[in-house]
Amino acid sequence: MTDLAIVGLGSMGSAAAWTATKRGLSVVGFEQFELGHERGASHDTSRILRHSYHTPHYVGLTFAAYDAWAELEADSGISLVTQTGGIDFFPPDAAIDMSTYTSSMDVHGITYDVLDVDQVRERWPVFTPPEGTVSLYQARSSIVPAALGTATMQRLARERGAELLDRTKVEAIIPGTDSVTIVTSAGTYTAERVIVTADAWTADLIRPLGWDIPLTVTEEQITYVSLHDPAAYARIPLWIWMDDPSFYGFPCYGEPTMKAAEDCGGPEVTGDNRSGVLDPQMLARLEGFLRTNFSGIGDVLRSKRCLYTLTADRDFVLSTVPGHERVTVGLGAAHGFKFAPAFGDMLVDVALGGDIDPVFTLDRPGITDPNYEANWLV
Ligand SMILES: Cc1cc2nc3c(=O)[nH]c(=O)nc-3n(C[C@H](O)[C@H](O)[C@H](O)COP(=O)(O)OP(=O)(O)OC[C@H]3O[C@@H](n4cnc5c(N)ncnc54)[C@H](O)[C@@H]3O)c2cc1C
């Protein structure tokens, strides 16, 4: 019998397949669309990898994230991590509290620079934040490739014997006493255990097991703009605007453009009714922000849509389904890509009976309390 079945082969499922096969486990993975499709959350060029986080718990996890990316680079022979440095901007009266970041990094001895507006402008003249903005610069922030990183984990898993089936939709997961039956659009399979990494589609797959996971799915939008002086933008760190609305962006990465987006700015959708088309209001908001806080912004070149799947507390899920120990769920809560290679390993641990981190269990107020007030601004 197959040791492990994996439902959903985005970055999380592909990471679980990669790490499980490295441990010698037999794996069958199912993806409803073609591998590398652009209807979920793991496509396009770049994602942010950083130490700067709002709790000591997440900062602690970022060490495993960096180590796992290094392991993936060693295993694949491909350079995947581009260190650029990262700057978090806290404008006057910012909605996000800078001290949650500084105190969390202090706990783990992570060094950073606190910069005022003049120091920022001196180092990176294209940044024009308002007077009174305080910024945190952390040198180790990096860019990791979304589509390439995911495809690399799929390739390595297949090279170690994983059977990855795309255009194969899982229709039902039926836990038994010593195995799990997985009913798909291409037949029925049995495995000892199953890991569900279906992001926006997770709740519908798990509900028949008697466990409701309240998730909010939003359709986000990333945009690439041309630049009057690409060389100046090649030298900037990746950046995050820590206010409401919150924005983030990247230096030039493989092309003389800047990619930027709003965090949690998209309309609520489902995995199946997302529009996939440009949202002019979101674009106008982003453009207005960029032209105010950056110099030398050129034309809008292209935009893409991408799904966020948010838990109310914006914490991950890395947990078996209570009462169904053979079914494990993994959710990155719309900030999981940086952790993907490490997340895959943690998911396999949990699936094999390892301890569940209480912060990421399904059995927590952010999941079970219907009155829990959602907070995504972290
Ligand atoms: C615009 C944007 C920017 C982001 N930026 C960052 C960042 O800078 N840093 C960071 O760390 N994170 C970032 N994230 C979050 C990160 O990308 C996600 O947390 C991560 O990609 C989620 O991966 P996943 O594998 O869980 O989801 P997905 O890639 O969506 O994979 C789930 C897969 O399951 C499949 N599936 C669903 N149901 C079924 C079924 N019934 N049968 C078979 N297959 C099924 C889907 O088709 C899909 O391929 C960003 C996300 C977005 C959208």
The ligand as an ORCA input file, in Angstrom:
! r2SCAN-3c Opt
* xyz 0 1
  C      -0.058     37.342     -4.767
  C       0.546     36.478     -3.692
  C       1.744     36.846     -3.126
  C       2.301     36.075     -2.112
  N       3.508     36.451     -1.600
  C       4.097     35.663     -0.671
  C       5.413     35.958     -0.221
  O       6.035     36.932     -0.660
  N       5.978     35.114      0.699
  C       5.320     34.017      1.177
  O       5.879     33.320      2.025
  N       4.060     33.699      0.757
  C       3.449     34.484     -0.152
  N       2.213     34.168     -0.632
  C       1.498     32.997     -0.082
  C       1.949     31.716     -0.730
  O       2.150     31.899     -2.107
  C       0.945     30.621     -0.413
  O       0.793     30.502      0.995
  C       1.374     29.270     -0.981
  O       1.733     29.382     -2.316
  C       0.243     28.273     -0.808
  O       0.628     27.084     -1.441
  P      -0.384     25.882     -1.522
  O       0.352     24.763     -2.140
  O      -1.002     25.670     -0.186
  O      -1.563     26.441     -2.448
  P      -1.819     26.265     -4.023
  O      -0.624     26.603     -4.798
  O      -3.067     26.981     -4.335
  O      -2.038     24.687     -4.173
  C      -3.225     24.021     -3.844
  C      -3.453     23.041     -4.989
  O      -4.477     22.125     -4.648
  C      -5.156     21.794     -5.848
  N      -6.435     21.188     -5.487
  C      -7.422     21.787     -4.773
  N      -8.477     20.953     -4.625
  C      -8.121     19.787     -5.260
  C      -8.779     18.520     -5.463
  N     -10.005     18.315     -4.994
  N      -8.127     17.558     -6.163
  C      -6.865     17.772     -6.640
  N      -6.200     18.954     -6.496
  C      -6.817     19.929     -5.810
  C      -5.280     23.152     -6.546
  O      -5.601     23.027     -7.897
  C      -3.896     23.742     -6.274
  O      -2.971     23.449     -7.292
  C       1.625     34.905     -1.651
  C       0.418     34.509     -2.251
  C      -0.119     35.281     -3.265
  C      -1.408     34.852     -3.869
*
